[in-house]
Amino acid sequence: MKKILLAPLSWIFGAIVFFRNMAYLLRLLPTFKLQRPVVSVGNLSVGGTGKTPVVDLIATWAHRRGIKAAILSRGYKATSAQVQKVDPSHAKSAYLCGDEPTMLARKHPDMVVYTGPDKVRVGKRAILESSPHFCIVDDGFQHRRLHRDLNIVVFDATQFDGHNELIPLGRLREPYQALKRADVIFLTKINWINSLKEAQILRLIEKVMTGKKYHLFRLEYHLKEVTDFTGMKVKDQQYLSHSKVLLVSGIARPEHFHYMIERDSAAKVVGHLKFSDHHRYRKRDFKKIMKYSLKVGADLIILTEKDAVKFGEWPGDSSCLWVASLEIQSIESLSPFYDLLSSKILQDT
């Protein structure tokens, strides 16, 4: 019954997507080119595909090369609709500008992060005020109004079910055929699926990308470390293996967070409080977390990096709060990707 009700809405959405893409292809809708190279990181589906770790990967590479990047983001669920430069030291930054932009600004203090619904305006402002060498656009694949010099698609291997159904019937924003616009495809969380599913995905990508030059990289996602709330201390593996932990998350795919902690840390997970993606934590939520932590006898409360930036008003002892960070490991060498990045970013310098 649900499929019957949602199918017409999915068809309508698909028609809108088709005509919009045709309008850009035929140049009936304008595309704006910024005065700096643009690297877009996006996806085909909704929710939790692993875009932000890829943005983080590119920003880390740029930092090591001494290249200044500006990260442009919509700032999902930000309370401000204006173009904003993220100030990670501001107590309300995660709510004014969004949790993911604030997290990225904290992790990369030498970079600048700007947010706003119109990525063209956001990019112009970032270039005018901060003069970056290039711009990284978070969630930019469907934002075709902005010209990009490198188009990256993050394909979550765990979300693939063999269907090509658009929202609201399925999880896709565009049909798989839209992959053909990509220059680079990152197949993420490859270590969380079996070889049969991986082979199905690779066959699909090969079929769609016939005749198109592109780069494909398969990425494994692992727990990197668990640090205290200040980011100064690291919990060693032996301590975690003897600890009872309560997980707290407000992300699109909380089951992935849970799985990663159990698999990579050997900690005993005694509970998991799951909030909606980009949840705004209030006093009642903090009280609920503290109460539940005592109930299950947790030694530690472990948060995602995205949630941690919203715990500045935590009323209790912050020594019980720890933050899990993840790392990307590529099966293929990333050298060709970094060479491609260099060629696109440094083309006008």
Secondary structure, DSSP 8 states (H G I E B T S, - for coil): -HHHHHHHHHHHHHHHHHHHHHHHHTTSS--B--SS-EEEEEESBSS-SSHHHHHHHHHHHHHHHT--EEEEE--TT-S--S-EE--TTSTTHHHHT-HHHHHHHHH-TTSEEEE-S-HHHHHHHHHHHH--SEEEEET-TT-TTB--SEEEEEEEGGG--S---BTTTSSBSS-GGGGGG-SEEEEE-GGGS-HHHHHHHHHHHHHHTTT---EEEEEEEEEEEEEETTS--B--HHHHHT-EEEEEE-SS-HHHHHHHHHHHH--EEEEEEE--TT----HHHHHHHHHHHHHHT-SEEEEEHHHHTT-TT--S-GGGEEEEEEEEEESS-SHHHHHHHHHHHSTT-
